[in-house]
Amino acid sequence: INHYLLEAKRQNIALELLESERKYVINLSLILKIKATLQGPDVKRNTKERSFFPNSLRYLVQQHVDLLHALQERVLSWPRQGILGDIFLKLTNDENNFLDYYVAYLRDLPECISLIHVVILKEV
């Protein structure tokens, strides 16, 4: 019985992880769509060529979409007794540079948020 309870708990955690990743991908994709709508010359002139969005955003969206697909495939078919760690190891290996892009994203994010606040205050 303990084995079945442990397996059910692992599956629930995996489903929660999958749902969390799905929501994150939706939010990142929405931000990317907003970025696409704000590419006009007026916006660039008002922000002095600075961007509202970190440069690494498009790369991170694609990586998270790929991660979501890998998690969906693994969790929904649930082979190999629910092992997920290899998916994250593949994502963060040195060849991928995923963590470097995330560091750049986190470094650029505060300035982007400040810029958005400045523009909003000017509009108000």
N, C-alpha and C positions, 0 to 999 in steps of 0.2 A: 504494500500500500504506500509506503514512504517513497518508493521509486516513482509511482504514478503521480503522487502529489508534487514531488520535485520536478518531474517532467512538465506537469501542468503549470507550475509556477514559472519555469523557464520559458514556456511558450507564451504565457501572459506578458512576461517582461519583453520578450522579442516582439510581440504585437504592439506593445506600448512604444518601443523603440521605433518600430516601423511607422506608427502613426505620428510620432514626434518628428521624424525625418520628413514625412509627407507634408506636414504643416510648415516645416522650415523651408522646404523647396518651394511651396506655394508662395510664401512670403518673399523669398529671394527673387522668385520669378516676377512677382508684382513690382518689386523695386526696379528690376531690370526693364520692365515695360514702362514704368514712370520715367526712367532714365532715357528711354528711346523717345518719349514724347517731349522731353526737355532738351532737345538738341538744336533748337532754333538759334538764330543769330542774336536775338534780343537777350536770351538767357545768358549766352556766352559773354556778351558785351557787359551785362549787369554784374556778372561775377568775375570779370577780368580774366577770362579764360580758365579760371579754376573750375573744378568739377564738384558737383554735389555728391558724387558717388566715388568710392574707392576704385582705383584702376583695376584691381584684381577681381572685381565683382563678377564679371562675365565668366572668368575661369572657374571661380568658386561655385557659381550656379551649375555649370556643366558637371563639375565633380560631384556635387550633391545630387544631381539628377541621376548620374551613373550609380552613386551609392544607393539611392532609393530603389532603382531597378534591381540591383544586386540583392538588397535586403528583401524586396518583395519576392523575388524568385526563391530565395532561400527560406524565408519564413513561411510563405504560403504553401510550399511543397514540403517543408520541414524534413529534409533528409539529414543524414549524418548526425542524428540526435541533437539537432538544433545548434550546431556550432556556427558562430558568427564571427569569431575573432579574426579569421583569415581575411575576411572582407575588409576589416579596418586596417590590418597589417598591410594589405595591398595598397590601400588608399594612402597610407602614410609612409610608404617606403621612399628611400632617397631619390629614386629615379623620377618619382611623381612630382616632387617639389610642392606638394599640397600644403605642408606646414609652413613653408616659406611664403606662399601666397597668403595664407591666413595671417601670418605675422604682419605682412604688408597691409592687409585689409584692416586689421586692428589698429595699426599705426596711423592709417589715413582716416579712419572713421571719426575720431573726435573733431578734426578740422572740417570734415564734410558736414557733420551735425551742426557745428558752429555757423558755418556758411548758410545752411538752411535757415537757422534761427535769425540770422541777420537779414536775409531776404524777406522772411515772413514779417519781421518787425518793420521793415521799410514799407511793405505792402499795407500793413495795418495803419 
